[in-house]
């Protein structure tokens, strides 16, 4: 049930993002990410989110795919029960959590 809710949340976010005006740089970022998935350089987002949801229960608030020092990294923010905001860096190729930072919602 929980994963179904997350699926619909992700779908709603994707539809909202698709409806918003997108810059040319944003198009290029999206294309690069799609190409990386198709080339097997990164795991699909749904695979990584399923793992994150199992290990870190809460609501996924934001996801970014970045290239850092030659490594693809998913940066994922999860709002945990009780209001804790967890910022994760996940190796996009293996799905291994590289780093996690904790904070309260509203902290920067």
Backbone as XML, in Angstrom:
<?xml version="1.0"?>
<chain id="A" units="angstrom">
  <residue number="1" name="UNK">
    <atom name="N" x="0.826" y="-1.193" z="0.000"/>
    <atom name="CA" x="0.000" y="0.000" z="0.000"/>
    <atom name="C" x="0.871" y="1.257" z="0.000"/>
  </residue>
  <residue number="2" name="UNK">
    <atom name="N" x="1.918" y="1.249" z="0.865"/>
    <atom name="CA" x="2.796" y="2.394" z="0.959"/>
    <atom name="C" x="3.523" y="2.633" z="-0.364"/>
  </residue>
  <residue number="3" name="UNK">
    <atom name="N" x="4.018" y="1.550" z="-0.993"/>
    <atom name="CA" x="4.744" y="1.729" z="-2.250"/>
    <atom name="C" x="3.798" y="2.221" z="-3.345"/>
  </residue>
  <residue number="4" name="UNK">
    <atom name="N" x="2.560" y="1.840" z="-3.280"/>
    <atom name="CA" x="1.578" y="2.320" z="-4.257"/>
    <atom name="C" x="1.386" y="3.831" z="-4.107"/>
  </residue>
  <residue number="5" name="UNK">
    <atom name="N" x="1.339" y="4.288" z="-2.856"/>
    <atom name="CA" x="1.200" y="5.712" z="-2.588"/>
    <atom name="C" x="2.413" y="6.466" z="-3.137"/>
  </residue>
  <residue number="6" name="UNK">
    <atom name="N" x="3.611" y="5.900" z="-2.924"/>
    <atom name="CA" x="4.833" y="6.531" z="-3.426"/>
    <atom name="C" x="4.850" y="6.543" z="-4.949"/>
  </residue>
  <residue number="7" name="UNK">
    <atom name="N" x="4.332" y="5.483" z="-5.553"/>
    <atom name="CA" x="4.264" y="5.425" z="-7.014"/>
    <atom name="C" x="3.405" y="6.570" z="-7.539"/>
  </residue>
  <residue number="8" name="UNK">
    <atom name="N" x="2.231" y="6.761" z="-6.927"/>
    <atom name="CA" x="1.339" y="7.821" z="-7.382"/>
    <atom name="C" x="1.924" y="9.200" z="-7.088"/>
  </residue>
  <residue number="9" name="UNK">
    <atom name="N" x="2.646" y="9.336" z="-5.971"/>
    <atom name="CA" x="3.316" y="10.598" z="-5.672"/>
    <atom name="C" x="4.362" y="10.896" z="-6.743"/>
  </residue>
  <residue number="10" name="UNK">
    <atom name="N" x="5.165" y="9.897" z="-7.092"/>
    <atom name="CA" x="6.185" y="10.081" z="-8.127"/>
    <atom name="C" x="5.539" y="10.414" z="-9.468"/>
  </residue>
  <residue number="11" name="UNK">
    <atom name="N" x="4.439" y="9.745" z="-9.781"/>
    <atom name="CA" x="3.731" y="10.011" z="-11.027"/>
    <atom name="C" x="3.197" y="11.442" z="-11.048"/>
  </residue>
  <residue number="12" name="UNK">
    <atom name="N" x="2.611" y="11.881" z="-9.936"/>
    <atom name="CA" x="2.087" y="13.242" z="-9.855"/>
    <atom name="C" x="3.207" y="14.268" z="-10.013"/>
  </residue>
  <residue number="13" name="UNK">
    <atom name="N" x="4.343" y="14.007" z="-9.367"/>
    <atom name="CA" x="5.480" y="14.917" z="-9.502"/>
    <atom name="C" x="5.984" y="14.956" z="-10.937"/>
  </residue>
  <residue number="14" name="UNK">
    <atom name="N" x="6.035" y="13.802" z="-11.573"/>
    <atom name="CA" x="6.503" y="13.738" z="-12.959"/>
    <atom name="C" x="5.559" y="14.500" z="-13.881"/>
  </residue>
  <residue number="15" name="UNK">
    <atom name="N" x="4.257" y="14.345" z="-13.676"/>
    <atom name="CA" x="3.287" y="15.051" z="-14.509"/>
    <atom name="C" x="3.353" y="16.553" z="-14.280"/>
  </residue>
  <residue number="16" name="UNK">
    <atom name="N" x="3.547" y="16.954" z="-13.020"/>
    <atom name="CA" x="3.677" y="18.372" z="-12.710"/>
    <atom name="C" x="4.914" y="18.946" z="-13.380"/>
  </residue>
  <residue number="17" name="UNK">
    <atom name="N" x="6.010" y="18.219" z="-13.282"/>
    <atom name="CA" x="7.257" y="18.680" z="-13.900"/>
    <atom name="C" x="7.117" y="18.747" z="-15.417"/>
  </residue>
  <residue number="18" name="UNK">
    <atom name="N" x="6.414" y="17.800" z="-15.993"/>
    <atom name="CA" x="6.239" y="17.777" z="-17.445"/>
    <atom name="C" x="5.378" y="18.943" z="-17.912"/>
  </residue>
  <residue number="19" name="UNK">
    <atom name="N" x="4.457" y="19.377" z="-17.075"/>
    <atom name="CA" x="3.568" y="20.468" z="-17.454"/>
    <atom name="C" x="4.238" y="21.832" z="-17.315"/>
  </residue>
  <residue number="20" name="UNK">
    <atom name="N" x="5.287" y="21.914" z="-16.498"/>
    <atom name="CA" x="5.975" y="23.181" z="-16.276"/>
    <atom name="C" x="6.879" y="23.504" z="-17.459"/>
  </residue>
  <residue number="21" name="UNK">
    <atom name="N" x="7.093" y="24.791" z="-17.715"/>
    <atom name="CA" x="8.033" y="25.154" z="-18.779"/>
    <atom name="C" x="9.425" y="24.629" z="-18.441"/>
  </residue>
  <residue number="22" name="UNK">
    <atom name="N" x="10.107" y="24.098" z="-19.445"/>
    <atom name="CA" x="11.419" y="23.498" z="-19.230"/>
    <atom name="C" x="12.435" y="24.239" z="-20.081"/>
  </residue>
  <residue number="23" name="UNK">
    <atom name="N" x="13.566" y="24.567" z="-19.466"/>
    <atom name="CA" x="14.621" y="25.234" z="-20.228"/>
    <atom name="C" x="15.343" y="24.226" z="-21.110"/>
  </residue>
  <residue number="24" name="UNK">
    <atom name="N" x="16.089" y="24.717" z="-22.063"/>
    <atom name="CA" x="16.851" y="23.834" z="-22.963"/>
    <atom name="C" x="17.866" y="23.027" z="-22.168"/>
  </residue>
  <residue number="25" name="UNK">
    <atom name="N" x="18.496" y="23.629" z="-21.154"/>
    <atom name="CA" x="19.452" y="22.899" z="-20.323"/>
    <atom name="C" x="18.745" y="21.771" z="-19.588"/>
  </residue>
  <residue number="26" name="UNK">
    <atom name="N" x="17.510" y="22.015" z="-19.149"/>
    <atom name="CA" x="16.732" y="20.972" z="-18.485"/>
    <atom name="C" x="16.453" y="19.806" z="-19.413"/>
  </residue>
  <residue number="27" name="UNK">
    <atom name="N" x="16.161" y="20.114" z="-20.681"/>
    <atom name="CA" x="15.948" y="19.057" z="-21.678"/>
    <atom name="C" x="17.201" y="18.214" z="-21.836"/>
  </residue>
  <residue number="28" name="UNK">
    <atom name="N" x="18.346" y="18.874" z="-21.892"/>
    <atom name="CA" x="19.610" y="18.163" z="-22.054"/>
    <atom name="C" x="19.892" y="17.274" z="-20.850"/>
  </residue>
  <residue number="29" name="UNK">
    <atom name="N" x="19.600" y="17.774" z="-19.637"/>
    <atom name="CA" x="19.801" y="16.970" z="-18.432"/>
    <atom name="C" x="18.928" y="15.725" z="-18.467"/>
  </residue>
  <residue number="30" name="UNK">
    <atom name="N" x="17.670" y="15.911" z="-18.872"/>
    <atom name="CA" x="16.743" y="14.783" z="-18.945"/>
    <atom name="C" x="17.233" y="13.759" z="-19.965"/>
  </residue>
  <residue number="31" name="UNK">
    <atom name="N" x="17.678" y="14.247" z="-21.108"/>
    <atom name="CA" x="18.192" y="13.350" z="-22.152"/>
    <atom name="C" x="19.425" y="12.595" z="-21.677"/>
  </residue>
  <residue number="32" name="UNK">
    <atom name="N" x="20.329" y="13.296" z="-20.989"/>
    <atom name="CA" x="21.536" y="12.636" z="-20.461"/>
    <atom name="C" x="21.171" y="11.543" z="-19.473"/>
  </residue>
  <residue number="33" name="UNK">
    <atom name="N" x="20.217" y="11.821" z="-18.590"/>
    <atom name="CA" x="19.798" y="10.826" z="-17.597"/>
    <atom name="C" x="19.166" y="9.615" z="-18.287"/>
  </residue>
  <residue number="34" name="UNK">
    <atom name="N" x="18.300" y="9.861" z="-19.257"/>
    <atom name="CA" x="17.658" y="8.761" z="-19.986"/>
    <atom name="C" x="18.704" y="7.911" z="-20.701"/>
  </residue>
  <residue number="35" name="UNK">
    <atom name="N" x="19.653" y="8.571" z="-21.340"/>
    <atom name="CA" x="20.709" y="7.842" z="-22.046"/>
    <atom name="C" x="21.556" y="7.015" z="-21.084"/>
  </residue>
  <residue number="36" name="UNK">
    <atom name="N" x="21.817" y="7.554" z="-19.900"/>
    <atom name="CA" x="22.608" y="6.819" z="-18.904"/>
    <atom name="C" x="21.872" y="5.563" z="-18.450"/>
  </residue>
  <residue number="37" name="UNK">
    <atom name="N" x="20.553" y="5.656" z="-18.274"/>
    <atom name="CA" x="19.760" y="4.479" z="-17.894"/>
    <atom name="C" x="19.777" y="3.460" z="-19.029"/>
  </residue>
  <residue number="38" name="UNK">
    <atom name="N" x="19.533" y="3.928" z="-20.248"/>
    <atom name="CA" x="19.495" y="3.020" z="-21.402"/>
    <atom name="C" x="20.841" y="2.338" z="-21.646"/>
  </residue>
  <residue number="39" name="UNK">
    <atom name="N" x="21.944" y="3.030" z="-21.340"/>
    <atom name="CA" x="23.283" y="2.470" z="-21.542"/>
    <atom name="C" x="23.708" y="1.567" z="-20.387"/>
  </residue>
  <residue number="40" name="UNK">
    <atom name="N" x="22.860" y="1.477" z="-19.350"/>
    <atom name="CA" x="23.205" y="0.640" z="-18.205"/>
    <atom name="C" x="24.196" y="1.294" z="-17.257"/>
  </residue>
  <residue number="41" name="UNK">
    <atom name="N" x="24.414" y="2.604" z="-17.408"/>
    <atom name="CA" x="25.332" y="3.320" z="-16.524"/>
    <atom name="C" x="24.705" y="3.592" z="-15.165"/>
  </residue>
  <residue number="42" name="UNK">
    <atom name="N" x="23.384" y="3.688" z="-15.117"/>
    <atom name="CA" x="22.681" y="3.951" z="-13.859"/>
    <atom name="C" x="21.461" y="3.046" z="-13.759"/>
  </residue>
  <residue number="43" name="UNK">
    <atom name="N" x="21.061" y="2.779" z="-12.532"/>
    <atom name="CA" x="19.836" y="2.025" z="-12.290"/>
    <atom name="C" x="18.636" y="2.935" z="-12.532"/>
  </residue>
  <residue number="44" name="UNK">
    <atom name="N" x="17.511" y="2.378" z="-12.956"/>
    <atom name="CA" x="16.299" y="3.197" z="-13.082"/>
    <atom name="C" x="15.904" y="3.773" z="-11.721"/>
  </residue>
  <residue number="45" name="UNK">
    <atom name="N" x="15.341" y="4.960" z="-11.734"/>
    <atom name="CA" x="14.951" y="5.628" z="-10.497"/>
    <atom name="C" x="14.013" y="4.762" z="-9.672"/>
  </residue>
  <residue number="46" name="UNK">
    <atom name="N" x="13.057" y="4.092" z="-10.306"/>
    <atom name="CA" x="12.093" y="3.287" z="-9.544"/>
    <atom name="C" x="12.792" y="2.175" z="-8.765"/>
  </residue>
  <residue number="47" name="UNK">
    <atom name="N" x="13.880" y="1.626" z="-9.299"/>
    <atom name="CA" x="14.635" y="0.585" z="-8.612"/>
    <atom name="C" x="15.307" y="1.154" z="-7.368"/>
  </residue>
  <residue number="48" name="UNK">
    <atom name="N" x="15.927" y="2.313" z="-7.525"/>
    <atom name="CA" x="16.617" y="2.955" z="-6.406"/>
    <atom name="C" x="15.614" y="3.396" z="-5.344"/>
  </residue>
  <residue number="49" name="UNK">
    <atom name="N" x="14.481" y="3.967" z="-5.766"/>
    <atom name="CA" x="13.477" y="4.414" z="-4.794"/>
    <atom name="C" x="12.897" y="3.246" z="-4.008"/>
  </residue>
  <residue number="50" name="UNK">
    <atom name="N" x="12.694" y="2.106" z="-4.640"/>
    <atom name="CA" x="12.176" y="0.936" z="-3.924"/>
    <atom name="C" x="13.140" y="0.534" z="-2.818"/>
  </residue>
  <residue number="51" name="UNK">
    <atom name="N" x="14.419" y="0.565" z="-3.101"/>
    <atom name="CA" x="15.428" y="0.219" z="-2.100"/>
    <atom name="C" x="15.466" y="1.260" z="-0.980"/>
  </residue>
  <residue number="52" name="UNK">
    <atom name="N" x="15.446" y="2.535" z="-1.344"/>
    <atom name="CA" x="15.476" y="3.611" z="-0.351"/>
    <atom name="C" x="14.255" y="3.520" z="0.557"/>
  </residue>
  <residue number="53" name="UNK">
    <atom name="N" x="13.078" y="3.272" z="-0.014"/>
    <atom name="CA" x="11.854" y="3.188" z="0.783"/>
    <atom name="C" x="11.899" y="2.022" z="1.768"/>
  </residue>
  <residue number="54" name="UNK">
    <atom name="N" x="12.556" y="0.916" z="1.383"/>
    <atom name="CA" x="12.702" y="-0.219" z="2.309"/>
    <atom name="C" x="13.644" y="0.126" z="3.459"/>
  </residue>
  <residue number="55" name="UNK">
    <atom name="N" x="14.737" y="0.797" z="3.146"/>
    <atom name="CA" x="15.766" y="1.074" z="4.144"/>
    <atom name="C" x="15.500" y="2.330" z="4.971"/>
  </residue>
  <residue number="56" name="UNK">
    <atom name="N" x="14.797" y="3.293" z="4.395"/>
    <atom name="CA" x="14.564" y="4.578" z="5.049"/>
    <atom name="C" x="13.098" y="4.958" z="4.895"/>
  </residue>
  <residue number="57" name="UNK">
    <atom name="N" x="12.206" y="4.375" z="5.696"/>
    <atom name="CA" x="10.778" y="4.678" z="5.568"/>
    <atom name="C" x="10.517" y="6.179" z="5.734"/>
  </residue>
  <residue number="58" name="UNK">
    <atom name="N" x="9.609" y="6.666" z="4.937"/>
    <atom name="CA" x="9.249" y="8.072" z="4.973"/>
    <atom name="C" x="8.726" y="8.492" z="3.611"/>
  </residue>
  <residue number="59" name="UNK">
    <atom name="N" x="8.625" y="9.790" z="3.412"/>
    <atom name="CA" x="8.106" y="10.335" z="2.159"/>
    <atom name="C" x="9.254" y="10.934" z="1.351"/>
  </residue>
  <residue number="60" name="UNK">
    <atom name="N" x="9.447" y="10.454" z="0.140"/>
    <atom name="CA" x="10.477" y="11.007" z="-0.742"/>
    <atom name="C" x="10.012" y="12.397" z="-1.173"/>
  </residue>
  <residue number="61" name="UNK">
    <atom name="N" x="10.860" y="13.394" z="-0.898"/>
    <atom name="CA" x="10.495" y="14.780" z="-1.180"/>
    <atom name="C" x="11.140" y="15.321" z="-2.454"/>
  </residue>
  <residue number="62" name="UNK">
    <atom name="N" x="12.353" y="14.838" z="-2.754"/>
    <atom name="CA" x="13.081" y="15.380" z="-3.905"/>
    <atom name="C" x="14.113" y="14.360" z="-4.370"/>
  </residue>
  <residue number="63" name="UNK">
    <atom name="N" x="14.328" y="14.319" z="-5.676"/>
    <atom name="CA" x="15.340" y="13.432" z="-6.256"/>
    <atom name="C" x="16.070" y="14.193" z="-7.359"/>
  </residue>
  <residue number="64" name="UNK">
    <atom name="N" x="17.393" y="14.094" z="-7.352"/>
    <atom name="CA" x="18.214" y="14.657" z="-8.422"/>
    <atom name="C" x="19.217" y="13.607" z="-8.849"/>
  </residue>
  <residue number="65" name="UNK">
    <atom name="N" x="19.549" y="13.593" z="-10.124"/>
    <atom name="CA" x="20.612" y="12.731" z="-10.638"/>
    <atom name="C" x="21.760" y="13.639" z="-11.041"/>
  </residue>
  <residue number="66" name="UNK">
    <atom name="N" x="22.898" y="13.466" z="-10.392"/>
    <atom name="CA" x="24.063" y="14.314" z="-10.622"/>
    <atom name="C" x="25.256" y="13.457" z="-11.035"/>
  </residue>
  <residue number="67" name="UNK">
    <atom name="N" x="26.190" y="14.083" z="-11.695"/>
    <atom name="CA" x="27.458" y="13.425" z="-12.027"/>
    <atom name="C" x="28.525" y="14.101" z="-11.173"/>
  </residue>
  <residue number="68" name="UNK">
    <atom name="N" x="29.111" y="13.352" z="-10.227"/>
    <atom name="CA" x="30.106" y="13.897" z="-9.305"/>
    <atom name="C" x="31.392" y="13.094" z="-9.408"/>
  </residue>
  <residue number="69" name="UNK">
    <atom name="N" x="32.471" y="13.762" z="-9.789"/>
    <atom name="CA" x="33.788" y="13.120" z="-9.888"/>
    <atom name="C" x="33.730" y="11.863" z="-10.746"/>
  </residue>
  <residue number="70" name="UNK">
    <atom name="N" x="32.987" y="11.940" z="-11.862"/>
    <atom name="CA" x="32.888" y="10.813" z="-12.785"/>
    <atom name="C" x="31.915" y="9.732" z="-12.357"/>
  </residue>
  <residue number="71" name="UNK">
    <atom name="N" x="31.212" y="9.936" z="-11.243"/>
    <atom name="CA" x="30.280" y="8.940" z="-10.703"/>
    <atom name="C" x="28.860" y="9.501" z="-10.743"/>
  </residue>
  <residue number="72" name="UNK">
    <atom name="N" x="27.910" y="8.717" z="-11.270"/>
    <atom name="CA" x="26.499" y="9.115" z="-11.243"/>
    <atom name="C" x="25.970" y="8.893" z="-9.829"/>
  </residue>
  <residue number="73" name="UNK">
    <atom name="N" x="25.296" y="9.909" z="-9.285"/>
    <atom name="CA" x="24.775" y="9.857" z="-7.920"/>
    <atom name="C" x="23.336" y="10.360" z="-7.910"/>
  </residue>
  <residue number="74" name="UNK">
    <atom name="N" x="22.438" y="9.567" z="-7.286"/>
    <atom name="CA" x="21.089" y="10.051" z="-7.002"/>
    <atom name="C" x="21.148" y="10.767" z="-5.658"/>
  </residue>
  <residue number="75" name="UNK">
    <atom name="N" x="20.717" y="12.022" z="-5.623"/>
    <atom name="CA" x="20.579" y="12.762" z="-4.373"/>
    <atom name="C" x="19.098" y="12.734" z="-4.018"/>
  </residue>
  <residue number="76" name="UNK">
    <atom name="N" x="18.786" y="12.130" z="-2.877"/>
    <atom name="CA" x="17.392" y="11.882" z="-2.510"/>
    <atom name="C" x="17.124" y="12.464" z="-1.129"/>
  </residue>
  <residue number="77" name="UNK">
    <atom name="N" x="16.047" y="13.251" z="-1.010"/>
    <atom name="CA" x="15.624" y="13.781" z="0.285"/>
    <atom name="C" x="14.382" y="13.014" z="0.722"/>
  </residue>
  <residue number="78" name="UNK">
    <atom name="N" x="14.427" y="12.499" z="1.959"/>
    <atom name="CA" x="13.327" y="11.720" z="2.515"/>
    <atom name="C" x="12.876" y="12.386" z="3.807"/>
  </residue>
  <residue number="79" name="UNK">
    <atom name="N" x="11.585" y="12.682" z="3.910"/>
    <atom name="CA" x="11.009" y="13.202" z="5.147"/>
    <atom name="C" x="10.592" y="12.014" z="5.989"/>
  </residue>
  <residue number="80" name="UNK">
    <atom name="N" x="11.281" y="11.833" z="7.109"/>
    <atom name="CA" x="11.040" y="10.680" z="7.972"/>
    <atom name="C" x="9.881" y="10.964" z="8.925"/>
  </residue>
  <residue number="81" name="UNK">
    <atom name="N" x="9.264" y="9.901" z="9.461"/>
    <atom name="CA" x="8.244" y="10.107" z="10.482"/>
    <atom name="C" x="8.846" y="10.926" z="11.628"/>
  </residue>
  <residue number="82" name="UNK">
    <atom name="N" x="8.125" y="11.883" z="12.128"/>
    <atom name="CA" x="8.641" y="12.733" z="13.191"/>
    <atom name="C" x="9.281" y="14.014" z="12.673"/>
  </residue>
  <residue number="83" name="UNK">
    <atom name="N" x="9.343" y="14.186" z="11.350"/>
    <atom name="CA" x="9.817" y="15.441" z="10.790"/>
    <atom name="C" x="11.289" y="15.514" z="10.442"/>
  </residue>
  <residue number="84" name="UNK">
    <atom name="N" x="12.034" y="14.442" z="10.641"/>
    <atom name="CA" x="13.454" y="14.449" z="10.296"/>
    <atom name="C" x="13.621" y="14.406" z="8.777"/>
  </residue>
  <residue number="85" name="UNK">
    <atom name="N" x="14.474" y="15.273" z="8.229"/>
    <atom name="CA" x="14.761" y="15.281" z="6.803"/>
    <atom name="C" x="16.097" y="14.589" z="6.587"/>
  </residue>
  <residue number="86" name="UNK">
    <atom name="N" x="16.077" y="13.524" z="5.822"/>
    <atom name="CA" x="17.274" y="12.735" z="5.546"/>
    <atom name="C" x="17.709" y="13.013" z="4.116"/>
  </residue>
  <residue number="87" name="UNK">
    <atom name="N" x="18.962" y="13.407" z="3.947"/>
    <atom name="CA" x="19.521" y="13.669" z="2.617"/>
    <atom name="C" x="20.484" y="12.539" z="2.294"/>
  </residue>
  <residue number="88" name="UNK">
    <atom name="N" x="20.152" y="11.766" z="1.273"/>
    <atom name="CA" x="20.948" y="10.604" z="0.897"/>
    <atom name="C" x="21.661" y="10.845" z="-0.419"/>
  </residue>
  <residue number="89" name="UNK">
    <atom name="N" x="22.855" y="10.288" z="-0.523"/>
    <atom name="CA" x="23.546" y="10.196" z="-1.803"/>
    <atom name="C" x="23.685" y="8.713" z="-2.093"/>
  </residue>
  <residue number="90" name="UNK">
    <atom name="N" x="23.154" y="8.292" z="-3.237"/>
    <atom name="CA" x="23.116" y="6.878" z="-3.604"/>
    <atom name="C" x="23.867" y="6.689" z="-4.918"/>
  </residue>
  <residue number="91" name="UNK">
    <atom name="N" x="24.803" y="5.733" z="-4.931"/>
    <atom name="CA" x="25.528" y="5.395" z="-6.158"/>
    <atom name="C" x="24.490" y="4.928" z="-7.173"/>
  </residue>
  <residue number="92" name="UNK">
    <atom name="N" x="24.368" y="5.654" z="-8.275"/>
    <atom name="CA" x="23.314" y="5.369" z="-9.253"/>
    <atom name="C" x="23.566" y="4.092" z="-10.036"/>
  </residue>
  <residue number="93" name="UNK">
    <atom name="N" x="24.782" y="3.587" z="-10.040"/>
    <atom name="CA" x="25.093" y="2.350" z="-10.755"/>
    <atom name="C" x="24.802" y="1.121" z="-9.890"/>
  </residue>
  <residue number="94" name="UNK">
    <atom name="N" x="25.173" y="1.182" z="-8.611"/>
    <atom name="CA" x="25.035" y="0.010" z="-7.736"/>
    <atom name="C" x="23.828" y="0.082" z="-6.809"/>
  </residue>
  <residue number="95" name="UNK">
    <atom name="N" x="23.333" y="1.291" z="-6.527"/>
    <atom name="CA" x="22.249" y="1.455" z="-5.573"/>
    <atom name="C" x="22.730" y="1.550" z="-4.135"/>
  </residue>
  <residue number="96" name="UNK">
    <atom name="N" x="24.045" y="1.540" z="-3.929"/>
    <atom name="CA" x="24.621" y="1.595" z="-2.579"/>
    <atom name="C" x="24.540" y="3.023" z="-2.045"/>
  </residue>
  <residue number="97" name="UNK">
    <atom name="N" x="24.116" y="3.159" z="-0.779"/>
    <atom name="CA" x="24.067" y="4.470" z="-0.144"/>
    <atom name="C" x="25.490" y="4.915" z="0.167"/>
  </residue>
  <residue number="98" name="UNK">
    <atom name="N" x="25.871" y="6.081" z="-0.343"/>
    <atom name="CA" x="27.215" y="6.607" z="-0.141"/>
    <atom name="C" x="27.291" y="7.492" z="1.088"/>
  </residue>
  <residue number="99" name="UNK">
    <atom name="N" x="26.233" y="8.271" z="1.316"/>
    <atom name="CA" x="26.246" y="9.235" z="2.401"/>
    <atom name="C" x="24.818" y="9.552" z="2.799"/>
  </residue>
  <residue number="100" name="UNK">
    <atom name="N" x="24.635" y="9.824" z="4.080"/>
    <atom name="CA" x="23.335" y="10.249" z="4.574"/>
    <atom name="C" x="23.514" y="11.343" z="5.606"/>
  </residue>
  <residue number="101" name="UNK">
    <atom name="N" x="22.760" y="12.432" z="5.465"/>
    <atom name="CA" x="22.817" y="13.543" z="6.416"/>
    <atom name="C" x="21.431" y="13.740" z="6.982"/>
  </residue>
  <residue number="102" name="UNK">
    <atom name="N" x="21.389" y="13.965" z="8.274"/>
    <atom name="CA" x="20.106" y="14.154" z="8.947"/>
    <atom name="C" x="19.925" y="15.617" z="9.330"/>
  </residue>
  <residue number="103" name="UNK">
    <atom name="N" x="18.678" y="16.047" z="9.318"/>
    <atom name="CA" x="18.344" y="17.403" z="9.731"/>
    <atom name="C" x="16.861" y="17.470" z="10.033"/>
  </residue>
  <residue number="104" name="UNK">
    <atom name="N" x="16.414" y="18.613" z="10.476"/>
    <atom name="CA" x="14.988" y="18.827" z="10.719"/>
    <atom name="C" x="14.405" y="19.523" z="9.505"/>
  </residue>
  <residue number="105" name="UNK">
    <atom name="N" x="13.143" y="19.309" z="9.242"/>
    <atom name="CA" x="12.493" y="19.972" z="8.104"/>
    <atom name="C" x="12.602" y="21.479" z="8.293"/>
  </residue>
  <residue number="106" name="UNK">
    <atom name="N" x="12.980" y="22.158" z="7.214"/>
    <atom name="CA" x="13.135" y="23.604" z="7.271"/>
    <atom name="C" x="14.565" y="24.047" z="7.519"/>
  </residue>
  <residue number="107" name="UNK">
    <atom name="N" x="15.463" y="23.130" z="7.916"/>
    <atom name="CA" x="16.874" y="23.468" z="8.103"/>
    <atom name="C" x="17.576" y="23.409" z="6.768"/>
  </residue>
  <residue number="108" name="UNK">
    <atom name="N" x="18.604" y="24.201" z="6.605"/>
    <atom name="CA" x="19.383" y="24.188" z="5.355"/>
    <atom name="C" x="20.799" y="23.823" z="5.649"/>
  </residue>
</chain>
